[in-house]
Amino acid sequence: MIEEVKKIISEEFFIEMEEITEESDLRNDLGIDSLAATQLILDLEKKYNIRISEEEAVKLKKFSDVINILNEKVKKNEQWD
């Protein structure tokens, strides 16, 4: 999943995959502003068939935060399948 998300960010925001680490700050290190973050969330929701609430979205500061919430949401989805 990590590599898939890196690829999405890389392609959507023209960032080299090597520049994206678990500790990358979405805004400061990757230049993803609030509008771009909204687009990223929509892309991830579509790809992984999940829903990220506004309350959850505002907590996404680092790349690792994105991965953690995706793991949590995908795991919950698998339990319902």
N, C-alpha and C positions, 0 to 999 in steps of 0.2 A: 504494500500500500504506500509506503514512504516514497518509493521511486515513481509510482503513478502520480502522486500528488505533486512531487517535484516537477514532473513532466508537464502537468497541467499549468503550474505556476510559470514554468519556463516558457511554454508556448504562448500563454495568455498575456504575460507581462514582459516578454523578451529579456528574461534573466537566465544566465547560464546556470545549468543544473548544479555545477560544482560550487556555485556561490551560495546555494541554499543548504543550510545546516539545521540541525534540530534547534539550535539556539538563535537562529536568525530571527531578528525582530521584523515583523511584517512591514511596518511603516519605516523604521529608521534604516534597516539593512537592505530591505528589498524594494522600498519605495511604493508599497501598496497602501494607497490612501483609503479613506472610508468608502468611496464609490467603487474603487477597484476591489476592495474587500467584499463588498456586497455581491459583485459579479463572481468572485471566487466562490463565495458561499453558494450562490445559485448553481454554479457549475458542479460543485461537490455534491449538493443535494440531488441534482439530476443523475450524476454518475453513480452514486451509491444508494439512490432511492431512500433518502433520509430527510429529516426536517431538522434544521438548526434554528432555534428560537432567537429572537432579538437579544434576550438576556444572555444566552450562550454566546452569541456572536460578538458581543462587546467584550467578552473575556478572552477572545482570540488575539493575543499579542505576539506570540512567537510561533514559528513553524511547528514546534513540538506541541503547542496548544491545539493546533489544527489536527495533527495526527491523533492526539489523545481523544479529542471529541469524536473524530471519525471512528476510531476503534470502539469507543463506547456505543455509538449509535449503530454501527454495523453489527456489533455483537448482539444488541437488543433486537435488531431486525431478524437475525438468524434464529433467535429463541422463539420468535413468533412463526417462523416458517415450518 
